């Protein structure tokens, strides 16, 4: 088995575009390892160009979508970060609108 590093772009549940630093000899069927998810996806090559390859995932192996609980946790983390930023320098980062003054 040969390992080749690549950059994954335009990833969806159906496939992805892979970009290589140099022209690489890629077989028609590959296993794409995604280290951040500790996941290996089986795929086939659909198209090729100099340093790019388009792949389609085998239907049973499509990347997992985050669960509702994972999304809710991520939203809570982001909201906490925003609140922290507001506390650091609220007037500069997120100015509050003043109500119009009456004449």
N, C-alpha and C positions, 0 to 999 in steps of 0.2 A: 504494500500500500504506500502511495506517495502522498505527502502532505504539501499543500501549496497555500500560502497565505493570500487572502483576497479581501477586498472591501465590498461589503454587501450594501446594495442600493435598491431603492424602489421595491422593497419587500412587501408582499401581500400574502394572503392565505393561499394563493394559487402558485406563486413563484417569486423570483427575484432576479436582479441584474447583479452579476459579480464583476468586479474590476480588479485586474491583476497589475502588479508593478511592471511586469514584462510579459511578452508573449509567452503563454504557457500551453503545454499540450494537455488538454483536459479530455478525459474519456466521455462517452455519451451518457453514461450513468454515473452519478456521484453521490457521496454522502457529505452533506454540508453540516459542519459542527459549529454551533452558536455557543461560544463559551459563557456569555452573560446569562444564558438560560440553561446551560449545561444540557443542551438538546442537540440531537443529531437528526437531520431531515434527509430523507432519501429523495433524489430528484433526477430528472433527465434533462439533457441540454436541448434547448429548442432552437437557439441561434448563436452564432459566433461572429466576432469581429476581432481586430488586432489584439487588444487587451481586455475585451469585454466578452461575457458569456451570459446569455439569458437562460434561466432554468425554470422548469415547472416541477412543483412538488407532487409526489404521489399523493392522491386524494386522502388516504388514511393518515398521512403524516403532516398535514398542514400545521403551521405554527399555532400554538395555543393562544387564545385571546385571554387577557386578564379577566379575572372574575369580578363580580360586582363588589365583593369585599376588598379585593386588591385595589380597584379603582377608588373606592371610598377612602381607603387608607392613604393613597397617593394624594387625593384632594385635601385630606386633613393635613398632610405634611406640607403641601404647598400653601395652604391657608395660614399655617403656623409660621412659615417663612415670611409671608407677606406681612403678617402682624409684627413679626420681629423687625422687619425693615422699617415699618412705620414707627416703631418705638425708637429706633436708632436715630432717625432724622426725619420725622414726619413732615416738618415744614418744607424741607428741601425736596424729598423724594415724592411725597404725595400731598401736595398742598390741599388744604380744605377750602372749599368755596365759602365765601362769606355771603350772607343774605344781602340783597340790595338795600341800601339805606334810603329811607323815605325823606322827601324834601320838607 
